[in-house]
Amino acid sequence: MTPLPTIVVTGASTGIGEAIARRLDQTGYRVIAAVRKPEDAARLSAAASDRLSTVILDVTSADQIATAAREVESRVGDRGLAGLVNNAGVAIGGPLEYIPMELVRRQFEVNVFGLLAVTQAFLPLLRVARGRIVNIGSIAGKAVSPMVVPYGMSKHAVEALSDGLRLELADTGIETAVIEPGAVKTPIWEKGVSLLAEAERVLPRIAVDRYGRRLRFFGKLLAHLNEAGISPELVVDAVAHALQSPNPRARYLVGRDAKLRAAVSRFLPSRWADRILLDRLAKMERQLQ
């Protein structure tokens, strides 16, 4: 009997990562779902088949990355990995003029440096199976929004990182794709709302005077987008295509808003694109008052 291909999914505790792990499990893959807490591992395993196993992994911890890589190697043996889905991420916001640098560094530690460190750790196993790398980016990696610029900065970096991997691994048979969703119904934005509220509490008084109204609006906007966003299943569809298609795309725009913002960013002068975005935000601010 041919062993089932194995996929590692990071950030599988909730949201998009959990949806990816569940779909791949249902499809028939052996899934190794990387989560941060034992209780998340127990909950995910209880609702899945025996093909799904878990591993504890904080992508900012070099020790946990090394331990997870050894555990995965022991499970897959000489079969290697069919795929790595880098989904773990956080969303941090606040005005660039005042946002504490430790928060910006935290944004990059998770979304960029952690992604690269995990990829480096699992590439030997991906080489064995000529597996695939799928990075969860965002339309923010092409078109940034105010007040959540650190998140956009990190997703711009994920775009470059993904392009670099695709080029450097071109002669290995390892394909790399990046998924670029717009607004998705996912807990990352619920956390983002909390972080924006926390930013207002920790910022100096002058920052609150200058940006407090906009911070409160973006908190409402993120909450709205979390309700109005697309289903995570549409992102999962793109991930499945990137893992399974004989001709995977380099990037996948997911959602009407992502496609619209990508078109505006690509075809219009930057000042025009700025004006369209700012006008749209002003209209939404009036609607959400």
N, C-alpha and C positions, 0 to 999 in steps of 0.2 A: 504494500500500500504506500503510495507516494505521500510523504509528509506534507502537511498543510503549510503554505507560506506564512511567515510571521511578520507582523507590523507592530512597531512601537509608536504609541501616541502619547505625547507629553501634555500636561495640563488637562488630564482627563477627568478631573473631579466633577466639573460642572460644565454647563453651556455647550459650546461648539465641540470641545474636546470629548466630553462625555457622549455627545451625539455621534461623533466619528467612531469612537470605540464601540458603541452599541451597534452601529450599522455594519462595521467591518466584521464584528462577531457574528451578526445575523447572516452575513454574506458567506461565511465559512472560513474566514481567516483565523489563524491563531493570533490573538491580540494581547499585547503586553501593555497595559494601561498604566502610565506613570502618574502618580498622585502624590500629594504632599502629606496627607494624614492617613493613619491606619483606618479611621472610621469611614473615610471616603472609599478606601480600598474594599472594605467589607460591604458597604452599600452597593458599590458597582458590581462586585462579584456575585452578590446575592441575586441580582436581576439579570445576569448574563448566563451563557452556556459555560460548560467546563473548558471550552477552548480559550476563554479569556482568563488571564492571570494579571496580577498587578505588581508594581514595584514602587517603592517610596523614592521620590525624586524631587528635590528642590533644585531647579536649574541654576541657581546662584551658588550652590555648594559644590566645590571641586571634589570633596570626599564622597558626597552622595552620587555624583555623576560617575565617578570611578567604580563605586560599589554597584550601581545599577548596570553599568556596562558589563561587569564581571557576571552579575546574576543573569543578564540576558544571554551572554555567551554560553553560560552553563545550560540554559534552556534550549537554545537553538543548535548547539553543537556545531558540526561542520556544514550545516545547511545555510548559515548566514541569515541576514535580514532581507526580507522582500521590500520593506519600506520603513521610513521614519517620518512621522508627521510631527513637525515642530509647532505645537499649538500654544504652549504655555506663554502667558503674557499678562501684563497689567496695563491700566490706563491711568496716567497721572496728568493733572492739569493745574492751571493757575497762570497768572500773567508773567510773561518772561522777564519783565522789568524787576520783579520781586521774588519769583519762585526760588525757594532754597535749593542750592546746588545739590544737596544730598538727595533731594527728590528726583532731580534730573538724572543723577547717577543711578539711582534705584531703577528708574525707567529703563535705562540702557542695560543695566546688569541683568534684568530679566529678559527683556524683549530682544536684545541683540547679543550681548556677550554670552548669556546663558544658552541662547539658541546655537551659537557657534561652538561653544564648548561641548554641548551635547552631540552636535553633528560630528565634531572631531572624534569624540569617544566611540561613536557607533560606525564611523566610516569603514574600519576594518571588516566589520560584519556585513556592511552593505556591499563592499567590494566582492566578497565571497559569492553573494547571490545576484550581483549586478542589480541591486535594489534601487529604490527611488526615494528621493527626498522631497517632501512637500512642506513648504513653509506657509504658515497662516499670516499673511500681511494684512493690508487694509487699503481702502481707497485713500485713507489719510497719508499713505506712502506716495501718493501722486498729487494730492490736493489737500493742503493742510487747512485746519480751521483754527480761529483764534480761541484762546483760553484752554485748548487741549494740545498746544504745540509740542510739548515734550513727547506725547504719544505719537504725533505725526512725525517728529524727528526720528524716533526709533523705527517707525515703519518705513520711512525713506531709506534708512540703513538696511532694513530687511530686504528691500528691493535690490539694493546694490550687492548685498551678501548673496542673494539668490542668483543674480546674474553671474557673479564671480564663480560660484560653485558650478553653475551650468557650464561655463567656459572651461574651468580648470579640470573638470571631470569628464569632458566631452569624449575623451578616448577610452574611458573605462566602461562605457555602457550604462553608467549611473545617470539617470535623468533627474533634473531639479525643476520644480515648478513652484510658483508663488500664487496663493489665493488672495484676491483683493475684494473682500466684501464691503458693502456699504453698511448701513445700520442693520444690526441683527439683534433679535430678542435674546439677550445673553446677560448673565450676571455681571460681566465685566463692566457694563455701564451702570448697573446699580452701585457697584463699588466706586465707579468714577464719580457719581453724584455725591457719595459720602466724602470722597477725597476733595472735591471742590468745596464742599461745606467746611471741611477741616482746613483747607487753604485759607478761607476767609477768617477763620479763628486764629490762625498762626501768623498771618501776614501783619506787617506793621500798619499802624493806623493810617498812614498816608496812602498805603496800597489799597486799603479798604475804601477810603474816600474816593480814590480814582477808579477802582475796578470792581467795587462791591456789587453794584447794580448788574454789571455784566456777568460776574461770577454767579449771582443768583439766577439770572436768566439762563445761563448755560447749564446750571443744575436742573432747571425745569426742562430745558431742551433735551438733555441726556435722558431724563426720565420719560419724556415723550417719545424719543427715538427708540427706547427700550420697548415701549408698548407698540409702536407703529412699525418696527423693523421687520425684516423678513425672517422666516423660520430658519433656525440653524440647519434644517434638513437640506436647504438649497446650497449651503456651504458644503455640507457632507457630499452632495451630488458631485460638486466640483472636485473635491478631494478624491472621491472614488474614481472619477475619470482620470485624474492625474496619476493614480496608482495603477489603473488597469488598462488604459488605452494603449494600443501599440504606437500611437502617435500623440503623446501628451503635449499639451500646450505649455509654453514657457510661463504664461500668466493667465489667470482666470478672473475676470471681473464678474462679481456676483451681486445682483440686485439692480433695480432700475436707477436708484440714486447713484450707485457707483459708476454705472455706465454713463450717466449724464454728466457727472462731475469729471470723469476722465475725458469725455469729449470736449467739455468747456476748457479744461486745462490744456488739452492738446492743440485745439484749433483756434482759440481766441488769444489775443495779446493778454499778458498778465494783468495789466490795469483793468481791462474789460472783465476778465474773470474775477478779479477782486471786487469790482463794482456789483457784479451779479450776485456774488456770495454775500456781500454786506447788505445789499438790498433784501435778499431772501431772509437773512437773519433778522433784519429790522422788522420785516413783515411777521415773522414767526414770533418775535418778542411781543408784538402787539396782540397776536392771537393767544399767547400763553399767559397774558397778564390776568 
